[in-house]
Amino acid sequence: MIFTDTRDSGFAKSFDELLQRGKMDIAEVSLIVTSIINEIKLDKNEALKKHIEKFDNWTPKSDEELKISTESMSKAYDNLDVKLRDSLHLAYDRIKAYHEKQKPKSWFDTESNGTILGQKVTPVDSAGLYIPGGKAAYPSSLLMNVIPAQVAGVQNIIVTTPTPNNEPNELLLAACHLCGVSEVYKVGGASAIAAMAYGTQSIPKVDVITGPGNIFVATAKKMVFGDVNIDMIAGPSEIGILADDSANPSHLAVDMLSQAEHDEMASSILITPSQALADAVKIEIEVWLKKLSREEIARKSIEERGAIIVTVDMDEAIELMNEIAPEHLEVATDNAFEYLAYIKHAGAIFLGHNTPEAIGDYVAGPNHTLPTGGTAKFFSPLGVENFMKKTSIISFSKNAINKIGEECALIASTEGLTAHEQSVRVRLNK
């Protein structure tokens, strides 16, 4: 783990390494992903079956076996522990309520000369949602992807998820039933992205692909972008924490590990002006590591991608965190809201001592599909707008075109586009 002070001589080098955390080396996997995509385009279902046999260790005997039955989803839901079922319903209701507030509206504006301008907002026809299922299965990711698509009004929603050894995660199936999803396919990795982008005999081509995944999934999404829309190109999970002496070091340590346990490539970064807090958190991390079910993964992540930085003051801490632009940002101070105006770049901000990042992963309401690797400087969280498109509306009366048509024709003429010019002039009063 990087443990440094901004006044150290080697700080600039260490900090630059943190800023490079999002630079996934896709060069090595690009050729593999290109081959997978081309095989899906050419051989469709047959290629899917071959890839499933290779990567997920089972062989579909028919096209029908690629799809998970609605009966198995319903059964998984019925078999849920009552308390867990209630928890999923709570999460569903809160996520839906939050995303319903995001839905953009169509609008029209009428000018006195008869010009009508506006914007029509409509959902895409279809969306493909990728839900990871390798090292762990994430029913929460299903809720976070399905719900905004449903709120947007998408009529055709399909889900793809890898099922190693042909063993779908029962909790994921239960979440599919809860969300009313009927088309779920046992396909993962770059193959799933290609199938949703170009279509196969079983999996229909979609308009938008969303959802997190490994480097192969991220590379595939990057390659198919343009043939379909995507939400973002997300990398390993990460957390940034701004804290002062008022923070509880044990809480901060386990918050950092809440991301480290996701993936060996996850990043956990604490920035504080308090040397005492930094020292205490370092000790508490070791205490908590020994209690984790995924200790090996979390330990490797913390050792190789974790960092604790001590700054001169909180202003410097915020400045550095804005450069990092973390996926998740906790502000663990007594006066957290006072710093909000100065935070420019983060996927999601968690304010105050009682707002751990984990609450946002499940039941808070905002989406947990967030930009990583510094891309929070220009990407937003997944939301309803990812599943909608905007169309401009324009209507001119005779009076309106007479009023500003000459200026339009002049600009067109200056650009040397005669037909543009004349298509306006022929409508003007002589």
Secondary structure as a PSIPRED ss2 file (coil, helix, strand):
# PSIPRED VFORMAT (PSIPRED V4.0)

   1 M C   1.000  0.000  0.000
   2 I E   0.000  0.000  1.000
   3 F E   0.000  0.000  1.000
   4 T E   0.000  0.000  1.000
   5 D E   0.000  0.000  1.000
   6 T C   1.000  0.000  0.000
   7 R C   1.000  0.000  0.000
   8 D C   1.000  0.000  0.000
   9 S C   1.000  0.000  0.000
  10 G C   1.000  0.000  0.000
  11 F H   0.000  1.000  0.000
  12 A H   0.000  1.000  0.000
  13 K H   0.000  1.000  0.000
  14 S H   0.000  1.000  0.000
  15 F H   0.000  1.000  0.000
  16 D H   0.000  1.000  0.000
  17 E H   0.000  1.000  0.000
  18 L H   0.000  1.000  0.000
  19 L H   0.000  1.000  0.000
  20 Q C   1.000  0.000  0.000
  21 R C   1.000  0.000  0.000
  22 G C   1.000  0.000  0.000
  23 K C   1.000  0.000  0.000
  24 M C   1.000  0.000  0.000
  25 D C   1.000  0.000  0.000
  26 I C   1.000  0.000  0.000
  27 A H   0.000  1.000  0.000
  28 E H   0.000  1.000  0.000
  29 V H   0.000  1.000  0.000
  30 S H   0.000  1.000  0.000
  31 L H   0.000  1.000  0.000
  32 I H   0.000  1.000  0.000
  33 V H   0.000  1.000  0.000
  34 T H   0.000  1.000  0.000
  35 S H   0.000  1.000  0.000
  36 I H   0.000  1.000  0.000
  37 I H   0.000  1.000  0.000
  38 N H   0.000  1.000  0.000
  39 E H   0.000  1.000  0.000
  40 I H   0.000  1.000  0.000
  41 K H   0.000  1.000  0.000
  42 L H   0.000  1.000  0.000
  43 D H   0.000  1.000  0.000
  44 K C   1.000  0.000  0.000
  45 N H   0.000  1.000  0.000
  46 E H   0.000  1.000  0.000
  47 A H   0.000  1.000  0.000
  48 L H   0.000  1.000  0.000
  49 K H   0.000  1.000  0.000
  50 K H   0.000  1.000  0.000
  51 H H   0.000  1.000  0.000
  52 I H   0.000  1.000  0.000
  53 E H   0.000  1.000  0.000
  54 K H   0.000  1.000  0.000
  55 F H   0.000  1.000  0.000
  56 D C   1.000  0.000  0.000
  57 N C   1.000  0.000  0.000
  58 W C   1.000  0.000  0.000
  59 T C   1.000  0.000  0.000
  60 P C   1.000  0.000  0.000
  61 K C   1.000  0.000  0.000
  62 S C   1.000  0.000  0.000
  63 D H   0.000  1.000  0.000
  64 E H   0.000  1.000  0.000
  65 E H   0.000  1.000  0.000
  66 L H   0.000  1.000  0.000
  67 K E   0.000  0.000  1.000
  68 I E   0.000  0.000  1.000
  69 S C   1.000  0.000  0.000
  70 T H   0.000  1.000  0.000
  71 E H   0.000  1.000  0.000
  72 S H   0.000  1.000  0.000
  73 M H   0.000  1.000  0.000
  74 S H   0.000  1.000  0.000
  75 K H   0.000  1.000  0.000
  76 A H   0.000  1.000  0.000
  77 Y H   0.000  1.000  0.000
  78 D H   0.000  1.000  0.000
  79 N C   1.000  0.000  0.000
  80 L C   1.000  0.000  0.000
  81 D C   1.000  0.000  0.000
  82 V H   0.000  1.000  0.000
  83 K H   0.000  1.000  0.000
  84 L H   0.000  1.000  0.000
  85 R H   0.000  1.000  0.000
  86 D H   0.000  1.000  0.000
  87 S H   0.000  1.000  0.000
  88 L H   0.000  1.000  0.000
  89 H H   0.000  1.000  0.000
  90 L H   0.000  1.000  0.000
  91 A H   0.000  1.000  0.000
  92 Y H   0.000  1.000  0.000
  93 D H   0.000  1.000  0.000
  94 R H   0.000  1.000  0.000
  95 I H   0.000  1.000  0.000
  96 K H   0.000  1.000  0.000
  97 A H   0.000  1.000  0.000
  98 Y H   0.000  1.000  0.000
  99 H H   0.000  1.000  0.000
 100 E H   0.000  1.000  0.000
 101 K C   1.000  0.000  0.000
 102 Q C   1.000  0.000  0.000
 103 K C   1.000  0.000  0.000
 104 P C   1.000  0.000  0.000
 105 K C   1.000  0.000  0.000
 106 S C   1.000  0.000  0.000
 107 W E   0.000  0.000  1.000
 108 F E   0.000  0.000  1.000
 109 D E   0.000  0.000  1.000
 110 T E   0.000  0.000  1.000
 111 E C   1.000  0.000  0.000
 112 S C   1.000  0.000  0.000
 113 N C   1.000  0.000  0.000
 114 G C   1.000  0.000  0.000
 115 T C   1.000  0.000  0.000
 116 I E   0.000  0.000  1.000
 117 L E   0.000  0.000  1.000
 118 G E   0.000  0.000  1.000
 119 Q E   0.000  0.000  1.000
 120 K E   0.000  0.000  1.000
 121 V E   0.000  0.000  1.000
 122 T E   0.000  0.000  1.000
 123 P E   0.000  0.000  1.000
 124 V C   1.000  0.000  0.000
 125 D C   1.000  0.000  0.000
 126 S E   0.000  0.000  1.000
 127 A E   0.000  0.000  1.000
 128 G E   0.000  0.000  1.000
 129 L E   0.000  0.000  1.000
 130 Y E   0.000  0.000  1.000
 131 I C   1.000  0.000  0.000
 132 P C   1.000  0.000  0.000
 133 G C   1.000  0.000  0.000
 134 G C   1.000  0.000  0.000
 135 K C   1.000  0.000  0.000
 136 A C   1.000  0.000  0.000
 137 A C   1.000  0.000  0.000
 138 Y C   1.000  0.000  0.000
 139 P H   0.000  1.000  0.000
 140 S H   0.000  1.000  0.000
 141 S H   0.000  1.000  0.000
 142 L H   0.000  1.000  0.000
 143 L H   0.000  1.000  0.000
 144 M H   0.000  1.000  0.000
 145 N H   0.000  1.000  0.000
 146 V H   0.000  1.000  0.000
 147 I H   0.000  1.000  0.000
 148 P H   0.000  1.000  0.000
 149 A H   0.000  1.000  0.000
 150 Q H   0.000  1.000  0.000
 151 V H   0.000  1.000  0.000
 152 A H   0.000  1.000  0.000
 153 G C   1.000  0.000  0.000
 154 V C   1.000  0.000  0.000
 155 Q C   1.000  0.000  0.000
 156 N E   0.000  0.000  1.000
 157 I E   0.000  0.000  1.000
 158 I E   0.000  0.000  1.000
 159 V E   0.000  0.000  1.000
 160 T E   0.000  0.000  1.000
 161 T C   1.000  0.000  0.000
 162 P C   1.000  0.000  0.000
 163 T C   1.000  0.000  0.000
 164 P H   0.000  1.000  0.000
 165 N H   0.000  1.000  0.000
 166 N H   0.000  1.000  0.000
 167 E C   1.000  0.000  0.000
 168 P C   1.000  0.000  0.000
 169 N C   1.000  0.000  0.000
 170 E H   0.000  1.000  0.000
 171 L H   0.000  1.000  0.000
 172 L H   0.000  1.000  0.000
 173 L H   0.000  1.000  0.000
 174 A H   0.000  1.000  0.000
 175 A H   0.000  1.000  0.000
 176 C H   0.000  1.000  0.000
 177 H H   0.000  1.000  0.000
 178 L H   0.000  1.000  0.000
 179 C H   0.000  1.000  0.000
 180 G C   1.000  0.000  0.000
 181 V C   1.000  0.000  0.000
 182 S C   1.000  0.000  0.000
 183 E E   0.000  0.000  1.000
 184 V E   0.000  0.000  1.000
 185 Y E   0.000  0.000  1.000
 186 K C   1.000  0.000  0.000
 187 V C   1.000  0.000  0.000
 188 G C   1.000  0.000  0.000
 189 G H   0.000  1.000  0.000
 190 A H   0.000  1.000  0.000
 191 S H   0.000  1.000  0.000
 192 A H   0.000  1.000  0.000
 193 I H   0.000  1.000  0.000
 194 A H   0.000  1.000  0.000
 195 A H   0.000  1.000  0.000
 196 M H   0.000  1.000  0.000
 197 A H   0.000  1.000  0.000
 198 Y H   0.000  1.000  0.000
 199 G C   1.000  0.000  0.000
 200 T C   1.000  0.000  0.000
 201 Q C   1.000  0.000  0.000
 202 S C   1.000  0.000  0.000
 203 I C   1.000  0.000  0.000
 204 P C   1.000  0.000  0.000
 205 K C   1.000  0.000  0.000
 206 V C   1.000  0.000  0.000
 207 D C   1.000  0.000  0.000
 208 V E   0.000  0.000  1.000
 209 I E   0.000  0.000  1.000
 210 T E   0.000  0.000  1.000
 211 G C   1.000  0.000  0.000
 212 P C   1.000  0.000  0.000
 213 G C   1.000  0.000  0.000
 214 N C   1.000  0.000  0.000
 215 I H   0.000  1.000  0.000
 216 F H   0.000  1.000  0.000
 217 V H   0.000  1.000  0.000
 218 A H   0.000  1.000  0.000
 219 T H   0.000  1.000  0.000
 220 A H   0.000  1.000  0.000
 221 K H   0.000  1.000  0.000
 222 K H   0.000  1.000  0.000
 223 M H   0.000  1.000  0.000
 224 V H   0.000  1.000  0.000
 225 F E   0.000  0.000  1.000
 226 G C   1.000  0.000  0.000
 227 D C   1.000  0.000  0.000
 228 V E   0.000  0.000  1.000
 229 N E   0.000  0.000  1.000
 230 I E   0.000  0.000  1.000
 231 D C   1.000  0.000  0.000
 232 M C   1.000  0.000  0.000
 233 I C   1.000  0.000  0.000
 234 A C   1.000  0.000  0.000
 235 G C   1.000  0.000  0.000
 236 P C   1.000  0.000  0.000
 237 S C   1.000  0.000  0.000
 238 E E   0.000  0.000  1.000
 239 I E   0.000  0.000  1.000
 240 G E   0.000  0.000  1.000
 241 I E   0.000  0.000  1.000
 242 L E   0.000  0.000  1.000
 243 A E   0.000  0.000  1.000
 244 D C   1.000  0.000  0.000
 245 D C   1.000  0.000  0.000
 246 S C   1.000  0.000  0.000
 247 A C   1.000  0.000  0.000
 248 N C   1.000  0.000  0.000
 249 P H   0.000  1.000  0.000
 250 S H   0.000  1.000  0.000
 251 H H   0.000  1.000  0.000
 252 L H   0.000  1.000  0.000
 253 A H   0.000  1.000  0.000
 254 V H   0.000  1.000  0.000
 255 D H   0.000  1.000  0.000
 256 M H   0.000  1.000  0.000
 257 L H   0.000  1.000  0.000
 258 S H   0.000  1.000  0.000
 259 Q H   0.000  1.000  0.000
 260 A H   0.000  1.000  0.000
 261 E C   1.000  0.000  0.000
 262 H C   1.000  0.000  0.000
 263 D C   1.000  0.000  0.000
 264 E C   1.000  0.000  0.000
 265 M C   1.000  0.000  0.000
 266 A C   1.000  0.000  0.000
 267 S E   0.000  0.000  1.000
 268 S E   0.000  0.000  1.000
 269 I E   0.000  0.000  1.000
 270 L E   0.000  0.000  1.000
 271 I E   0.000  0.000  1.000
 272 T E   0.000  0.000  1.000
 273 P C   1.000  0.000  0.000
 274 S C   1.000  0.000  0.000
 275 Q H   0.000  1.000  0.000
 276 A H   0.000  1.000  0.000
 277 L H   0.000  1.000  0.000
 278 A H   0.000  1.000  0.000
 279 D H   0.000  1.000  0.000
 280 A H   0.000  1.000  0.000
 281 V H   0.000  1.000  0.000
 282 K H   0.000  1.000  0.000
 283 I H   0.000  1.000  0.000
 284 E H   0.000  1.000  0.000
 285 I H   0.000  1.000  0.000
 286 E H   0.000  1.000  0.000
 287 V H   0.000  1.000  0.000
 288 W H   0.000  1.000  0.000
 289 L H   0.000  1.000  0.000
 290 K C   1.000  0.000  0.000
 291 K C   1.000  0.000  0.000
 292 L C   1.000  0.000  0.000
 293 S C   1.000  0.000  0.000
 294 R C   1.000  0.000  0.000
 295 E H   0.000  1.000  0.000
 296 E H   0.000  1.000  0.000
 297 I H   0.000  1.000  0.000
 298 A H   0.000  1.000  0.000
 299 R H   0.000  1.000  0.000
 300 K H   0.000  1.000  0.000
 301 S H   0.000  1.000  0.000
 302 I H   0.000  1.000  0.000
 303 E H   0.000  1.000  0.000
 304 E H   0.000  1.000  0.000
 305 R H   0.000  1.000  0.000
 306 G E   0.000  0.000  1.000
 307 A E   0.000  0.000  1.000
 308 I E   0.000  0.000  1.000
 309 I E   0.000  0.000  1.000
 310 V E   0.000  0.000  1.000
 311 T C   1.000  0.000  0.000
 312 V C   1.000  0.000  0.000
 313 D C   1.000  0.000  0.000
 314 M H   0.000  1.000  0.000
 315 D H   0.000  1.000  0.000
 316 E H   0.000  1.000  0.000
 317 A H   0.000  1.000  0.000
 318 I H   0.000  1.000  0.000
 319 E H   0.000  1.000  0.000
 320 L H   0.000  1.000  0.000
 321 M H   0.000  1.000  0.000
 322 N H   0.000  1.000  0.000
 323 E H   0.000  1.000  0.000
 324 I H   0.000  1.000  0.000
 325 A C   1.000  0.000  0.000
 326 P C   1.000  0.000  0.000
 327 E C   1.000  0.000  0.000
 328 H E   0.000  0.000  1.000
 329 L E   0.000  0.000  1.000
 330 E E   0.000  0.000  1.000
 331 V E   0.000  0.000  1.000
 332 A E   0.000  0.000  1.000
 333 T C   1.000  0.000  0.000
 334 D C   1.000  0.000  0.000
 335 N C   1.000  0.000  0.000
 336 A H   0.000  1.000  0.000
 337 F H   0.000  1.000  0.000
 338 E H   0.000  1.000  0.000
 339 Y H   0.000  1.000  0.000
 340 L H   0.000  1.000  0.000
 341 A H   0.000  1.000  0.000
 342 Y H   0.000  1.000  0.000
 343 I C   1.000  0.000  0.000
 344 K C   1.000  0.000  0.000
 345 H C   1.000  0.000  0.000
 346 A C   1.000  0.000  0.000
 347 G C   1.000  0.000  0.000
 348 A E   0.000  0.000  1.000
 349 I E   0.000  0.000  1.000
 350 F E   0.000  0.000  1.000
 351 L E   0.000  0.000  1.000
 352 G C   1.000  0.000  0.000
 353 H C   1.000  0.000  0.000
 354 N C   1.000  0.000  0.000
 355 T C   1.000  0.000  0.000
 356 P C   1.000  0.000  0.000
 357 E H   0.000  1.000  0.000
 358 A H   0.000  1.000  0.000
 359 I H   0.000  1.000  0.000
 360 G H   0.000  1.000  0.000
 361 D H   0.000  1.000  0.000
 362 Y H   0.000  1.000  0.000
 363 V C   1.000  0.000  0.000
 364 A C   1.000  0.000  0.000
 365 G C   1.000  0.000  0.000
 366 P C   1.000  0.000  0.000
 367 N C   1.000  0.000  0.000
 368 H C   1.000  0.000  0.000
 369 T C   1.000  0.000  0.000
 370 L C   1.000  0.000  0.000
 371 P C   1.000  0.000  0.000
 372 T C   1.000  0.000  0.000
 373 G C   1.000  0.000  0.000
 374 G C   1.000  0.000  0.000
 375 T H   0.000  1.000  0.000
 376 A H   0.000  1.000  0.000
 377 K H   0.000  1.000  0.000
 378 F C   1.000  0.000  0.000
 379 F C   1.000  0.000  0.000
 380 S C   1.000  0.000  0.000
 381 P C   1.000  0.000  0.000
 382 L C   1.000  0.000  0.000
 383 G C   1.000  0.000  0.000
 384 V H   0.000  1.000  0.000
 385 E H   0.000  1.000  0.000
 386 N H   0.000  1.000  0.000
 387 F H   0.000  1.000  0.000
 388 M E   0.000  0.000  1.000
 389 K E   0.000  0.000  1.000
 390 K E   0.000  0.000  1.000
 391 T E   0.000  0.000  1.000
 392 S E   0.000  0.000  1.000
 393 I E   0.000  0.000  1.000
 394 I E   0.000  0.000  1.000
 395 S E   0.000  0.000  1.000
 396 F C   1.000  0.000  0.000
 397 S C   1.000  0.000  0.000
 398 K H   0.000  1.000  0.000
 399 N H   0.000  1.000  0.000
 400 A H   0.000  1.000  0.000
 401 I H   0.000  1.000  0.000
 402 N H   0.000  1.000  0.000
 403 K H   0.000  1.000  0.000
 404 I H   0.000  1.000  0.000
 405 G H   0.000  1.000  0.000
 406 E H   0.000  1.000  0.000
 407 E H   0.000  1.000  0.000
 408 C H   0.000  1.000  0.000
 409 A H   0.000  1.000  0.000
 410 L H   0.000  1.000  0.000
 411 I H   0.000  1.000  0.000
 412 A H   0.000  1.000  0.000
 413 S H   0.000  1.000  0.000
 414 T H   0.000  1.000  0.000
 415 E C   1.000  0.000  0.000
 416 G C   1.000  0.000  0.000
 417 L C   1.000  0.000  0.000
 418 T H   0.000  1.000  0.000
 419 A H   0.000  1.000  0.000
 420 H H   0.000  1.000  0.000
 421 E H   0.000  1.000  0.000
 422 Q H   0.000  1.000  0.000
 423 S H   0.000  1.000  0.000
 424 V H   0.000  1.000  0.000
 425 R H   0.000  1.000  0.000
 426 V C   1.000  0.000  0.000
 427 R C   1.000  0.000  0.000
 428 L C   1.000  0.000  0.000
 429 N C   1.000  0.000  0.000
 430 K C   1.000  0.000  0.000
